[in-house]
Amino acid sequence: MIAAPHLSSLDAAVSWVIGGVTCLEAETVPLISACYRVLAQEIRAAHHIPATDQSVLDGFAVASGATVGASSYNPLPLPLRPVSAGDPIPPDTDAVVPLDLCQTLTPDVVECIEAVAAGENVAMRGSVAAAGALLASTGTILSPAHVGLLMSSGLANVDVVRRSRVRIVVAPGNSAIDSNGPMCRALILRDGGVVTEIVSVKRSRSGFRNALGAEGADLILVIGGTGRGGDDHAAAALAEAGAQGESPDTVARCMLNLVVETYLQTRPVKDVRSELQFVADNCDPDTDFMFMRP
């Protein structure tokens, strides 16, 4: 009975990947195009947001004290000072009466039928963020709300982490239709990557090696040819590509994996396990031994 291959947990695999990843360089992009990008800089407010007391709706700016006692039975005439949402309110006012609670009497007078408190319907200066306040930290994935906030702070461009360039290598085998490549492409785009190309290769060591060794990608996603079958050469190709630039540890792991998988195709598990145990019991740097008898 062939023993099941050792599988790492998802957490262990993710930790291994993250451990070998470094942050990509930053690039400057227009803020309006930066939604869902990863921020590469800390951003603080250069000034109060909003910079002045502003109306939050369309209505009439008033001094709140002048509206005391106003009702539908006792409408009070007030100076006509119309404001729109986002407008600064006049210096001698501190509240805004909604349009439906007022009626224009003359070009200079409005009649108010409900009292308002100081600050009602007004966004006070610095109420969103005071000058110097942190608006977004490094590593933040910019949401639509972040874009609006940063735009209100006066920014036009931001520094974000460059998108990862991903090459998809597909070894479809005998399948007539490749559904995995397009699906993975959609997932990469969803998560912010850029698919540089989808390469279809034959299930040969040279085909994989050429695709893995080509420049221009930060990450290579291999679909097919990664198992233990006779035409699965991705591990061997990775080892060969690694020999041209990867660390000895990475190459050794790939080659060991290939050796074990190859011998398991023709030898019983007990035989392979015995030789692995021999290596483990005799890890003496001064002793030579033949690993995996021919």
Secondary structure, DSSP 8 states (H G I E B T S, - for coil): ---------HHHHHHHHHHT-----EEEEEGGG-TT-BB-S-EE-SS-BSSS-EESSSEEEE-GGGGTT--SSS-EEEE--EE-TT-B--TT--EEEEGGGEEEEETTEEEE-S---TTTTEE-TTSSB-TT-EEE-TT-B--HHHHHHHHHTT-SEEEEE---EEEEEE--TT-SS--HHHHHHHHHHHTT-EEEEEEE--SSHHHHHHHHH-SS-SEEEEESS-SSSTT--HHHHHHHHHTTTS-HHHHHHHHHHHHHHHHHTTS-HHHHHHHHHHHHHT--TT----SS--
